[in-house]
């Protein structure tokens, strides 16, 4: 096909085509950036929820550990107190008076 338009109009048509291409690429880039921002935002919200749930789980585990360790220490103290009581029961009372 032979283009019989004057050179000025040819340049204008070429410029319009290039502008359309640039506009299409800019629009595509803009849509890509918007979708990337939405994806990043949704990932941030998801991770924030996961972090909060893990914090709650860790806090509950710490409370459980504290209660179990306290209970274990109490059992150890009771056992040691019983050993001391048994020792003093077996130890003769008159031996203390003689030692003093």
Secondary structure as UniProt FT lines:
FT   HELIX           7..90
FT   HELIX           93..99
//
